[in-house]
Amino acid sequence: MDDFRLSAHSLPQLMSNLQDALEADPILVISIQPENTGKWGMAKLWRMWMATTAEFMAKNGVTMPLMINAEGVIYGTRPFNSNDCHDLFTARWLGVDADGTRLSWSRKGRDGMRPATKGERFNALRCHEDWCTEKGVILFKPRGSEYDNLETEQNY
């Protein structure tokens, strides 16, 4: 069964489609999300790219400080990791909306952040892909993923 837009008026049609799908295959995996935030496919791809990018950056000498005192002196360092990378590039590519509210990869937003729309997440991935291409970082881009489908749609 392909993606289905559910509303109060289309619920009977969904039930019929589910019954047909269950007849064809007795076990199904179903995910539900608001229409405007897209699928988790892009968020999972983002995290995978952050791991690859962090590994590249760490191999090229990027580290994080363990402590910074009041005068700005750095004490010790630790390796740069995928969470550091996520924080860095989320701030860089997603940024904030017109009202100054920070955007988030989460579905519902958290800590006063607004969830990024499907288009905002797509743009962040495109920006990061361009950055990685310039740096020579090879990113895995699965065919048929949400990002791949949106990229194909935009290019045609």
Beta strands, then each sheet from edge to edge (+ up, - down):
strand 1: 63-68
strand 2: 74-79
strand 3: 103-104
strand 4: 114-115
sheet 1: 1+ 2-
sheet 2: 3+ 4+
end
